[in-house]
Amino acid sequence: MLCWLVAVPGLLWAVVRLFGLERGPLVQLVAFTPYVAAWSVLPVVLALALRRWWAAGVAAVAALALLGVVVPRVVPDRGPVPDGPALRVLTSNVLAGAGDPAAVLALVRAERVDVLAVQEFSPETQAALDALGVADVLPHRVTNPMVGTQGSALYSRFPLTDTGIRWNDGGFSQAYGTVLVPGGPAVVAESVHPAAPYALSVIDDWRTDLAAQPVATPDGPLRVLAGDFNATLDHAPLRDLIDTGYVDAAAARGAGLLGTWGPYDGDPIPPVAIDHVLVDRRIGVRAVAVHPVAGSDHRAVLAELALPAG
């Protein structure tokens, strides 16, 4: 009986994950699939040790399914990288302005960031970045500073055109614009922030907001979506978006399990990856890293991209 008690939950989890069946509270739980995948090996070992062959078989199926969807995130893509200009993109959720603007700008300077996407962007954050000299390194911008969590911003080293602010049904805004990269193709960039599924009452907004994100345009302009997606690669709505023609930059470099949200403001929550840089499949990914930002419950994600030749 013990073997079945530990084997069946893993199988049920695998079914929910594989078929995108997360509903209600399962939406939050599915975010922790990598931890369940690591645990899923234990029921197999236990059942084999006790010679419970049927239970071992069920547990093995669950383990293989879960590991099969998680392990590829730590395997770097060995495919060719375009030889066009580099574009360094940084995204940071600054927790309603509580994140340290000096830390964000220090990252911008140290990592030679070309495009900065900010979520939960407040008037105080904008004023502090201005005072610290953000215009010296990122002179072009489209911003929507707001008190609370609704604000958004997109800063760029290169000129921006076709800029604007888009509102999600869940209440967050998203700054966007077309980055005119010298010697390379234009890139449509957006600071992404769909609703968070923190309660059952907002899960519909979460799904609607993710479904409303700009799809990839394989025959059109290059696109980069960078921000707090409030979803991991184990959530079906995010996978559906990626399937339109995006690549998750972190997963492409074998860094897909790096946590970006969780215990960073003291909450005892295991780290999960809900901040992403999604790039058009024609764009290469050279490197990805995450960086702490004092005062924020999110870590910033830095992606060094390689654009197609212009």
LOVO-776865 format. One record per residue (C-alpha): residue number from 1; z, x, y. Coordinates in Angstrom, 1 decimal. Example, Ala and Ser with C-alpha at 12.3 -4.5 7.8 and 13.67 -1.06 7.14 Angstrom:
<sites>
num	zz	xx	yy
1	7.8	12.3	-4.5
2	7.1	13.7	-1.1
</sites>
This chain:
<sites>
num	zz	xx	yy
1	0.0	0.0	0.0
2	0.8	2.8	2.4
3	-2.6	4.3	2.0
4	-4.3	1.0	2.9
5	-2.0	0.5	5.9
6	-3.2	3.7	7.4
7	-6.8	3.5	6.3
8	-7.8	0.0	7.4
9	-6.9	0.4	11.1
10	-9.2	3.4	11.3
11	-12.0	1.4	9.7
12	-11.5	-1.5	12.1
13	-11.5	0.8	15.1
14	-14.8	2.4	13.9
15	-16.4	-1.0	13.6
16	-15.3	-2.0	17.1
17	-16.6	1.3	18.5
18	-19.9	1.5	16.6
19	-20.9	-2.0	17.4
20	-19.6	-2.3	21.0
21	-17.2	-5.1	20.1
22	-14.5	-4.1	22.6
23	-13.1	-7.3	24.2
24	-9.9	-8.1	26.0
25	-7.2	-5.4	25.6
26	-9.6	-3.5	23.2
27	-11.5	-2.3	26.3
28	-8.6	-0.1	27.3
29	-7.8	1.0	23.8
30	-11.3	2.1	23.0
31	-11.0	4.8	25.7
32	-8.7	6.7	23.3
33	-11.2	6.8	20.5
34	-11.3	10.7	20.5
35	-7.6	10.7	19.6
36	-8.1	8.1	16.9
37	-11.0	10.2	15.5
38	-8.7	13.3	15.3
39	-6.0	11.1	13.5
40	-8.5	9.6	11.1
41	-8.6	12.7	8.9
42	-4.9	12.1	8.0
43	-5.4	8.9	6.0
44	-8.1	10.7	4.0
45	-5.8	13.5	3.1
46	-2.9	11.2	2.3
47	-5.0	9.0	0.0
48	-6.5	12.0	-1.8
49	-3.0	13.5	-2.3
50	-1.8	10.2	-3.8
51	-5.0	9.8	-5.8
52	-5.8	6.4	-4.3
53	-9.6	6.8	-4.5
54	-10.7	3.5	-3.0
55	-8.3	3.9	-0.1
56	-9.6	7.5	0.3
57	-13.2	6.2	0.3
58	-12.5	3.7	3.1
59	-10.6	6.2	5.1
60	-13.4	8.7	4.7
61	-16.0	6.2	5.9
62	-13.9	5.5	9.0
63	-13.3	9.2	9.7
64	-17.0	10.1	9.4
65	-18.0	7.3	11.7
66	-15.4	8.2	14.4
67	-16.0	11.9	14.2
68	-19.7	11.3	14.2
69	-19.6	9.7	17.6
70	-17.0	12.1	19.1
71	-18.0	15.5	17.8
72	-21.4	15.6	19.5
73	-19.6	15.7	22.9
74	-18.4	19.2	22.1
75	-21.8	20.5	20.9
76	-23.8	22.0	23.8
77	-27.5	21.0	24.1
78	-29.6	24.0	23.3
79	-32.8	22.6	24.7
80	-34.8	24.2	27.5
81	-33.6	23.9	31.1
82	-36.0	23.3	33.9
83	-36.8	26.2	36.2
84	-36.6	24.4	39.5
85	-33.9	24.6	42.2
86	-30.2	24.3	41.3
87	-28.2	21.4	42.6
88	-24.4	21.6	42.4
89	-22.7	18.2	42.4
90	-19.0	17.5	42.7
91	-17.3	14.1	42.4
92	-13.7	13.3	43.2
93	-11.6	10.1	43.3
94	-9.0	10.8	45.9
95	-6.6	8.0	45.0
96	-6.8	5.8	48.2
97	-6.7	8.9	50.3
98	-3.7	10.5	48.6
99	-5.8	13.3	47.2
100	-5.6	16.5	49.2
101	-8.7	16.8	51.4
102	-8.1	20.6	51.8
103	-8.2	21.0	48.0
104	-11.5	19.1	47.8
105	-13.1	21.1	50.6
106	-11.8	24.3	49.1
107	-13.7	23.4	45.9
108	-16.8	22.6	47.9
109	-16.7	26.1	49.6
110	-15.7	28.1	46.5
111	-18.2	26.4	44.2
112	-21.0	26.2	46.7
113	-21.3	22.4	46.3
114	-24.5	20.8	47.5
115	-23.6	17.1	47.0
116	-20.1	15.7	47.2
117	-19.4	12.1	46.0
118	-16.0	10.7	46.9
119	-14.3	7.5	45.7
120	-11.3	5.7	47.2
121	-12.3	7.3	50.5
122	-10.0	6.5	53.4
123	-10.3	6.9	57.1
124	-7.5	9.6	56.9
125	-9.6	11.5	54.3
126	-12.7	11.4	56.5
127	-10.7	12.6	59.6
128	-9.0	15.4	57.6
129	-12.4	16.6	56.2
130	-13.9	16.6	59.7
131	-10.9	18.5	61.1
132	-11.2	21.1	58.2
133	-14.9	21.7	59.0
134	-16.8	19.8	56.2
135	-19.8	19.6	58.5
136	-20.1	23.4	58.4
137	-21.0	23.2	54.7
138	-22.1	19.6	54.1
139	-23.6	18.4	57.4
140	-25.3	15.3	56.1
141	-23.4	12.2	55.1
142	-23.2	8.5	54.4
143	-19.6	7.2	54.5
144	-17.7	4.0	54.2
145	-14.0	4.9	54.9
146	-11.6	2.1	54.1
147	-7.8	1.7	53.8
148	-7.0	1.4	50.1
149	-9.3	1.9	47.2
150	-12.6	0.4	48.3
151	-14.1	3.3	50.4
152	-16.9	5.6	49.3
153	-18.7	8.6	50.6
154	-21.6	10.9	49.9
155	-21.9	14.3	51.6
156	-24.8	16.7	51.3
157	-25.8	20.2	52.2
158	-29.4	19.0	52.4
159	-30.9	16.2	54.5
160	-30.3	12.6	53.4
161	-32.7	9.7	53.7
162	-32.7	6.1	52.7
163	-28.9	6.0	52.9
164	-26.7	2.9	52.5
165	-23.6	1.3	51.1
166	-23.7	-1.0	48.0
167	-20.8	-3.3	47.1
168	-19.8	-4.1	43.6
169	-18.5	-7.5	42.5
170	-15.2	-5.9	41.6
171	-14.6	-4.9	45.2
172	-15.5	-1.2	45.4
173	-18.3	0.2	47.6
174	-20.8	2.9	46.6
175	-22.4	5.3	49.1
176	-26.0	6.4	48.2
177	-28.9	8.3	49.6
178	-31.9	10.4	48.8
179	-31.2	14.2	48.8
180	-34.2	16.2	50.1
181	-33.8	19.4	48.1
182	-35.7	22.4	49.6
183	-38.4	23.5	47.3
184	-37.7	20.8	44.8
185	-38.1	17.1	44.2
186	-36.0	14.5	46.0
187	-33.0	13.2	44.2
188	-31.4	9.7	44.6
189	-27.7	10.2	44.4
190	-24.9	7.6	44.4
191	-21.1	7.7	44.5
192	-20.2	5.4	41.6
193	-17.1	3.3	41.4
194	-17.2	0.1	39.3
195	-14.1	-2.0	38.8
196	-11.3	-0.7	36.6
197	-10.4	-2.7	33.5
198	-6.7	-2.5	34.2
199	-6.0	-6.2	33.5
200	-7.7	-8.9	31.4
201	-8.6	-10.8	34.6
202	-10.9	-8.0	35.9
203	-12.7	-7.1	32.7
204	-15.6	-9.4	33.6
205	-16.0	-7.6	36.9
206	-15.9	-4.3	35.1
207	-18.7	-5.3	32.8
208	-20.7	-6.8	35.7
209	-20.3	-3.7	37.9
210	-21.4	-1.3	35.1
211	-24.4	-3.5	34.3
212	-25.4	-3.4	38.0
213	-25.5	0.4	38.3
214	-28.9	1.8	39.1
215	-30.8	2.4	35.8
216	-32.7	5.6	35.3
217	-36.3	5.7	36.5
218	-38.2	7.9	34.0
219	-41.5	7.3	35.8
220	-40.0	7.3	39.3
221	-37.6	9.3	41.5
222	-34.9	11.5	39.9
223	-31.4	9.9	39.9
224	-27.9	11.2	39.8
225	-24.9	8.9	39.4
226	-21.6	10.7	40.1
227	-18.2	9.2	40.3
228	-15.3	7.3	38.7
229	-17.0	5.0	36.2
230	-13.7	3.7	34.8
231	-15.4	4.0	31.4
232	-15.6	6.6	28.7
233	-18.6	7.4	26.4
234	-16.9	5.1	23.9
235	-17.5	2.0	26.1
236	-20.7	0.1	25.2
237	-21.6	-0.8	28.9
238	-21.6	2.9	29.9
239	-23.6	3.8	26.8
240	-26.1	1.0	27.7
241	-26.5	2.5	31.2
242	-27.0	6.0	29.7
243	-29.6	4.7	27.3
244	-31.9	3.7	30.2
245	-32.7	7.4	30.7
246	-29.6	9.3	31.7
247	-27.7	12.3	30.2
248	-23.9	12.7	30.6
249	-23.7	16.2	32.1
250	-20.3	17.1	30.5
251	-21.5	16.0	27.0
252	-24.7	18.0	27.5
253	-22.7	21.2	27.9
254	-20.2	20.5	25.1
255	-17.5	19.5	27.6
256	-17.5	15.8	26.9
257	-13.9	15.6	25.9
258	-12.4	17.2	29.1
259	-10.0	14.7	30.5
260	-10.5	13.5	34.0
261	-7.8	10.8	34.4
262	-4.4	10.2	32.8
263	-1.2	12.1	33.4
264	-2.2	13.8	36.6
265	0.0	11.6	38.9
266	2.9	11.4	36.4
267	1.8	8.5	34.3
268	2.4	9.3	30.5
269	-1.2	8.5	29.6
270	-3.2	10.8	27.4
271	-6.1	12.3	29.3
272	-9.4	10.5	29.0
273	-12.9	11.2	30.5
274	-13.8	8.3	32.9
275	-15.3	10.4	35.7
276	-18.9	11.4	35.0
277	-22.0	12.9	36.4
278	-25.0	11.1	34.9
279	-28.4	12.8	35.4
280	-32.0	11.8	34.8
281	-33.1	13.3	31.5
282	-35.7	15.4	33.4
283	-32.8	17.2	35.0
284	-31.1	20.1	33.2
285	-27.4	20.8	33.1
286	-26.3	24.5	33.3
287	-22.5	24.1	33.5
288	-19.7	21.5	33.9
289	-16.1	22.0	34.8
290	-13.2	19.9	35.9
291	-10.7	20.8	38.6
292	-7.3	19.4	39.6
293	-7.0	17.8	43.1
294	-3.4	17.7	44.3
295	-2.2	14.1	45.1
296	-4.9	12.4	42.9
297	-4.7	10.9	39.5
298	-8.2	12.1	38.8
299	-9.6	15.6	38.3
300	-12.8	16.4	40.1
301	-16.0	17.0	38.0
302	-18.4	19.7	39.0
303	-21.9	19.8	37.5
304	-24.4	22.6	38.1
305	-27.9	21.0	37.6
306	-31.3	22.4	37.3
307	-34.1	20.3	38.8
308	-37.7	20.2	37.7
309	-40.0	22.4	39.7
310	-41.1	20.6	42.9
</sites>
